[in-house]
């Protein structure tokens, strides 16, 4: 049986008995039926994997003891910030999950003129928590020990006006330059991905004025979720660890 790997939302000290989080308890004890003495692996965002054993199991809680830590070398050498206009249905969830597998560093959900998704107040706050949970689960699955942060959703106009010292790219099937024509910046890369209907002419112009360079990924128009994952893959191949 594969050793279960689970996120722990707090510090992990070796040889100390620590209570599993509620989500970890539900998955490891209630779903997988683990018991005292079973082996697990935990991570908490500090770039370490922690080997541990289940130390105690009670009706509504369980504890583990971490016996060993090991540096996790799975992070990409390039920092990639994905700015993704929110899409409908489960497409946004899919993009978040797969972008984590492809090594994204942080994610900012965006609203644009053609976004098509209306979220605010409590609904947006709940969605934010759901998105971060999806990211954590993707880290559990793909073996990462650094959890990308899903930043608070912004309007496109607010996002592009924030200063960024690295390379800013956005996809455009009419662009003249491919990814290979750009040099990687030491400060990382921002990828700006539009909605199903694309950005408006004004949005494209405003993004260019703020330093976003149009990039061509072939002659075809890609769906928003395909565009994000194709761009991430290309960037990792060109500058990261997929080559």
C-alpha positions as CSV (number, residue, x, y, z in Angstrom):
1,X,0.0,0.0,0.0
2,X,1.3,3.5,-0.9
3,X,2.1,5.5,2.2
4,X,-0.5,8.3,2.5
5,X,0.8,11.8,2.2
6,X,-1.2,14.6,3.9
7,X,-1.0,18.4,4.6
8,X,-0.6,19.5,8.2
9,X,-1.5,23.2,8.9
10,X,1.1,23.8,11.7
11,X,4.6,23.3,12.9
12,X,5.9,19.7,13.1
13,X,8.5,18.9,15.7
14,X,10.3,15.5,15.6
15,X,9.5,13.0,18.4
16,X,6.6,15.1,19.6
17,X,3.0,13.9,19.7
18,X,0.9,16.2,17.5
19,X,-2.8,16.1,16.8
20,X,-4.0,15.5,13.2
21,X,-6.0,18.3,11.7
22,X,-9.7,17.7,11.2
23,X,-9.3,17.2,7.5
24,X,-6.4,14.8,8.0
25,X,-8.3,12.8,10.6
26,X,-11.3,12.5,8.3
27,X,-9.2,11.2,5.4
28,X,-6.6,9.1,7.2
29,X,-8.7,7.6,10.0
30,X,-12.3,7.7,8.7
31,X,-11.7,7.0,5.0
32,X,-8.4,5.1,4.8
33,X,-9.0,3.4,8.2
34,X,-5.5,3.8,9.4
35,X,-4.7,2.9,12.9
36,X,-2.0,3.1,15.6
37,X,1.4,2.2,14.2
38,X,0.6,2.9,10.6
39,X,3.1,5.1,8.6
40,X,2.2,8.4,7.0
41,X,4.1,11.3,5.4
42,X,3.2,14.9,6.3
43,X,4.2,18.4,5.0
44,X,3.4,21.9,6.1
45,X,4.9,24.2,3.5
46,X,8.4,24.4,4.9
47,X,9.9,22.4,2.0
48,X,10.3,19.2,4.1
49,X,8.6,15.8,4.1
50,X,8.0,14.4,7.6
51,X,7.8,10.6,8.0
52,X,5.5,9.8,10.9
53,X,3.5,7.1,12.6
54,X,0.0,7.2,14.0
55,X,0.5,7.3,17.8
56,X,-3.1,7.2,19.0
57,X,-6.6,7.1,17.7
58,X,-9.7,8.1,19.5
59,X,-13.3,8.6,18.5
60,X,-12.9,12.2,17.2
61,X,-9.2,12.7,17.1
62,X,-5.8,11.1,16.4
63,X,-2.2,12.0,17.0
64,X,1.0,11.3,15.1
65,X,4.7,11.3,16.0
66,X,7.1,12.6,13.3
67,X,10.3,10.5,13.3
68,X,12.3,11.9,10.4
69,X,12.4,15.0,8.1
70,X,13.8,15.2,4.7
71,X,14.2,18.1,2.3
72,X,11.8,17.9,-0.7
73,X,13.5,19.0,-3.9
74,X,10.4,19.0,-6.1
75,X,10.1,22.8,-6.5
76,X,10.7,24.4,-9.8
77,X,13.7,26.7,-10.2
78,X,11.4,29.4,-11.7
79,X,8.8,31.3,-9.8
80,X,5.6,31.4,-11.8
81,X,2.6,33.6,-10.8
82,X,-0.6,32.6,-12.6
83,X,-3.2,35.3,-13.0
84,X,-6.3,33.5,-14.1
85,X,-9.7,35.0,-15.0
86,X,-12.3,33.0,-13.1
87,X,-14.1,30.5,-15.3
88,X,-17.4,28.8,-14.9
89,X,-18.3,25.4,-13.5
90,X,-15.4,23.2,-12.5
91,X,-12.9,24.7,-15.0
92,X,-11.3,27.0,-12.4
93,X,-10.9,24.1,-10.0
94,X,-9.3,22.0,-12.8
95,X,-6.8,24.9,-13.7
96,X,-5.9,25.3,-10.0
97,X,-5.2,21.6,-9.5
98,X,-3.2,21.1,-12.7
99,X,-1.2,24.3,-12.3
100,X,0.0,23.1,-9.0
101,X,1.2,19.8,-10.6
102,X,3.0,22.0,-13.2
103,X,4.9,23.9,-10.5
104,X,3.0,27.2,-10.2
105,X,4.2,29.3,-7.2
106,X,1.2,31.5,-6.6
107,X,-2.2,32.1,-8.2
108,X,-4.4,35.2,-8.4
109,X,-8.0,34.7,-9.5
110,X,-9.3,37.7,-11.6
111,X,-12.5,39.3,-12.7
112,X,-12.6,40.9,-16.1
113,X,-15.2,42.4,-18.4
114,X,-16.0,39.0,-20.0
115,X,-15.5,36.9,-16.9
116,X,-19.1,35.5,-16.7
117,X,-18.8,34.6,-13.0
118,X,-20.4,36.7,-10.3
119,X,-18.9,36.2,-6.9
120,X,-18.7,38.6,-3.9
121,X,-19.1,38.7,-0.2
122,X,-19.5,35.4,1.6
123,X,-19.8,33.4,-1.6
124,X,-16.4,34.7,-2.7
125,X,-14.9,34.0,0.7
126,X,-16.1,30.4,0.6
127,X,-14.8,30.0,-2.9
128,X,-11.4,31.3,-1.8
129,X,-11.2,28.7,0.9
130,X,-12.3,26.0,-1.5
131,X,-9.6,27.0,-4.0
132,X,-6.9,26.9,-1.4
133,X,-8.1,23.4,-0.3
134,X,-7.9,22.2,-3.9
135,X,-4.3,23.5,-4.1
136,X,-3.3,21.7,-0.8
137,X,-4.9,18.5,-2.1
138,X,-3.0,18.8,-5.4
139,X,0.3,19.2,-3.4
140,X,-0.6,16.0,-1.5
141,X,-1.0,14.2,-4.8
142,X,1.9,15.5,-6.8
143,X,4.5,15.4,-4.0
144,X,5.1,19.1,-3.4
145,X,5.9,20.3,0.1
146,X,5.5,24.0,-0.6
147,X,1.8,25.0,-0.9
148,X,1.1,27.8,-3.5
149,X,-1.0,30.6,-2.2
150,X,-4.3,31.5,-3.8
151,X,-4.4,35.2,-3.4
152,X,-7.6,37.2,-2.9
153,X,-9.5,37.7,-6.2
154,X,-8.9,41.0,-7.9
155,X,-10.2,43.0,-10.8
156,X,-8.0,42.8,-13.8
157,X,-7.3,46.5,-13.7
158,X,-6.1,46.4,-10.1
159,X,-3.9,43.4,-10.7
160,X,-2.0,44.7,-13.7
161,X,-1.3,48.0,-11.9
162,X,0.6,46.2,-9.2
163,X,4.3,46.6,-9.7
164,X,6.2,43.4,-10.8
165,X,10.0,43.3,-11.4
166,X,9.9,40.0,-13.4
167,X,8.7,39.0,-16.9
168,X,5.0,39.6,-17.6
169,X,3.4,37.5,-20.4
170,X,-0.1,37.1,-21.8
171,X,-1.3,34.7,-24.5
172,X,-2.3,36.1,-27.9
173,X,-2.8,33.9,-31.0
174,X,-2.0,37.0,-33.1
175,X,1.2,37.8,-31.3
176,X,4.4,37.8,-33.3
177,X,6.8,36.5,-30.7
178,X,6.9,32.9,-29.3
179,X,8.1,32.2,-25.7
180,X,11.6,31.3,-26.9
181,X,12.1,35.0,-27.9
182,X,11.9,36.2,-24.2
183,X,14.6,36.1,-21.6
184,X,13.7,34.8,-18.1
185,X,13.8,37.4,-15.4
186,X,15.4,36.7,-12.1
187,X,12.3,38.0,-10.3
188,X,10.1,35.3,-11.9
189,X,7.3,35.2,-14.4
190,X,3.6,36.4,-14.4
191,X,1.3,34.6,-16.7
192,X,-2.0,36.5,-17.5
193,X,-4.8,34.2,-18.8
194,X,-8.1,35.6,-20.0
195,X,-11.7,34.3,-19.9
196,X,-13.5,32.2,-22.5
197,X,-14.4,35.3,-24.5
198,X,-11.0,36.7,-24.3
199,X,-9.9,40.2,-23.1
200,X,-11.4,43.3,-24.6
201,X,-9.3,45.5,-26.8
202,X,-9.0,48.0,-23.9
203,X,-7.9,45.3,-21.5
204,X,-5.3,44.1,-23.9
205,X,-4.0,47.6,-24.4
206,X,-4.0,48.4,-20.7
207,X,-2.1,45.2,-19.9
208,X,0.5,46.0,-22.6
209,X,0.9,49.5,-21.1
210,X,1.7,47.8,-17.7
211,X,4.4,45.6,-19.2
212,X,2.6,42.5,-20.2
213,X,4.1,41.1,-23.4
214,X,1.9,39.2,-25.9
215,X,3.2,35.6,-26.4
216,X,2.2,33.2,-29.2
217,X,1.6,29.5,-28.5
218,X,0.7,28.3,-31.9
219,X,-2.0,29.5,-34.4
220,X,-5.0,28.1,-32.6
221,X,-7.4,29.8,-30.1
222,X,-7.2,27.9,-26.9
223,X,-9.9,27.6,-24.2
224,X,-9.1,29.3,-21.0
225,X,-8.1,26.2,-19.1
226,X,-6.1,24.9,-22.0
227,X,-4.3,28.2,-22.4
228,X,-3.2,28.3,-18.7
229,X,-1.9,24.7,-18.7
230,X,-0.2,25.0,-22.1
231,X,1.5,28.2,-21.1
232,X,2.7,26.8,-17.8
233,X,4.0,23.7,-19.5
234,X,5.9,25.8,-22.1
235,X,7.4,28.1,-19.4
236,X,8.6,25.1,-17.4
237,X,10.1,23.5,-20.5
238,X,11.8,26.8,-21.5
239,X,13.0,28.0,-18.1
240,X,12.1,25.4,-15.5
241,X,12.5,21.7,-14.9
242,X,10.4,20.0,-17.7
243,X,13.3,20.0,-20.2
